[in-house]
Amino acid sequence: MTATGMTRPDATRPMDGDGAGVSLDRSVTGGPASVWEGETIRLRPVVADDWPAFAAWDQEDETSRASYQIDFPRSAEATRTWVEEAATREYRGDRFRWVIARHDGTAAGTINTHTCDARNGTFSFGLAIGQDHRGHGYASQAIRLVLRFYFEELRYQKVTVHVYGWNTASQRLHERLGFQVEGRLRRMTFSHGDHHDTLVYGLTAEEFAAGA
């Protein structure tokens, strides 16, 4: 399971400026034409037509459990409304929700930033990958794209994430990406009929640059 907690909050702020000085020429940038493009995935905004994918993820207990919590059942109409609102919501701060889309357009998961503190340069994120799309490196690609944007374009200097103690797959994922365990919060979540610790992982911009 490659999900990280707290994927629900999702609002963003509008981008400023007219793009002057930005080059999308691969020969100039030495990489993809868009900062949102990875090797096999692309990050894009949520659109209204994404509601069937979100509805399917709602039915996956482990995806819900690892992302946030297992909720009461949500109707297709409620999911459609939630996705439509997410697709049209005004930007706020530096929070944003993306759909992790394969290059063939299939929605594979979602990632969102939250707890963004521009003054201190810190932020967090949550992520979930649908069960049919795990094991392909989509989560690590999505995280790297988001971190690169926040560190190199928005001048953030540190990211912190909370990972549930029972979610060993997510722990391994973040450790492979260079995150350091900075603390353990005891008995912070209740799942699987028991209380569990939450691990606090952190990564600085310098550490990200050294491992990029």
Secondary structure, 3 states (H helix, E strand, C coil): CCCECCCCCCCCCCCCCCCCCCCCCHHHHCCCCCCCECCCEEEEECCHHHHHHHHHHHCCHHHHHHHCCCCCCCCHHHHHHHHHHHHHCCCECCEEEEEEEECCCCEEEEEEEEEEECCCCEEEEEEEECHHHCCCCHHHHHHHHHHHHHHHCCCCCEEEEEEECCCHHHHHHHHHCCCEEEEEEEEEEEECCEEEEEEEEEEEHHHHHHHC
